[in-house]
Amino acid sequence: MAGYTIIDNDLLENEELNHMEILSLIYLIRFDNKLKGYAYPSLEVLKKLLGYSHIKYVIKIINSLVAKGYIKKETVKQKNHYYILKGKVPKVPNVPKVPNVQNEPKGKVQIVPKDYVQNVPTTSTNTNTNTNTIYISLKFIDDVIDKVKITKEQYEKLINRFSKDVVHKNIDGLDNYIINGKGKKYKNHYRVLNTWCKENSINTCILKEGQVADSWSRMKQFN
């Protein structure tokens, strides 16, 4: 077995799977046999890797991955074969590189042979395409929160701008909104939270005693 496993960033940030389902899928990808076309670790091996005390928990995760269409399971002679349907990184062919086009004199067009690629560094100004973004765990607010994705810097900005109670309340609300399916299309959770907290703070100031604000229902600009 190779000394490393290549994992797609989209899998690591998948909001359809919980953390243990993602970890289980990663292990199945690790055990995937390219010649046979499937992975076949035993339930006992998966149990030890995942840190579970009983195989029944592994079976539950496997069944969930099957139901969600990420793997297909076949049992042959009392051994399970797992076919990875989603999550694997597609094979990228190795192609030779040619000298950087920036080495050529200004105005001269470089002739690139067929099937070659240019070794030209690119700079993207779109910060939303950064696949190396590190999100913080928000389980210190509530241990069930796992859908809201914000960075430590974004969290601190919200806390400095609004009260901690308002920020935590809206993080919990957004997590529930995503779980219920209405917030799955939100791409920028920080922007949503910033607007919700701002709306909540305004409503808190102007509402009369005894009234309740429901700022989430008025966020039509995100729907």
C-alpha positions, 0 to 999 in steps of 0.5 A: 500500500502506498505511503499516502492517500490523495483525498479530494478537498470537496470530500473533506468539506462535504456537508451531506456526510457527517465527520465519521462518514467522511472518515470512513469513506477516506479509509475505504478509498485508502484500501481501494485496490486499483487492480480489483476495482474495489476495497475489501477491509474487514469490519474488524479492521474498520472498527479499530481504525475508526475507534469504535467499541462495536462493529454495529456502529461500522455497519451503520455507517456503511449502510448510510454511505450506501444509501447516500450513493457514495459506495456500493457493497457486495458480499462474496463468500462472506467478504464485503467488497466496497466499490467507491462511487463518489469521493475518489480523485480522478486519475490525472495523466502525467504530461511533460512541461515546457519552459515557462512562457515568461522566459521568452522575450516580450511579444514572442509567442511560445510554440507549445507541442501537443499534449504539453502544458505550460509551467506558468504560475497563476494568481487568482484574485477570487478569495472564494476559490481558496481550497485551503481554507481552514474552518474552525470547529464550532462544537464549543457552542453546541456539540451538534453544530457541524454544518456552519463553515467559518474561519477563526478570523471570521468568527472573531470579526463577528464577536467584535462586531456583535455580542457573543450571544447574538453570534452564537444564537445565529450560528445555531440557527444557521446550522439548523437551517442548513440541516432542514435543507433550506440553507444548503445553497448558502455558499458564504456562511460568514456573509449570511451570519453577518447579515443575520446578526446585523438584522437581529441587533437592529430588531433588538433595539427597536422591538417593544417589550414582549415582541419576538424577532424572527430575522431568519425568515426575512433573509429573502436575499439569500433564498 
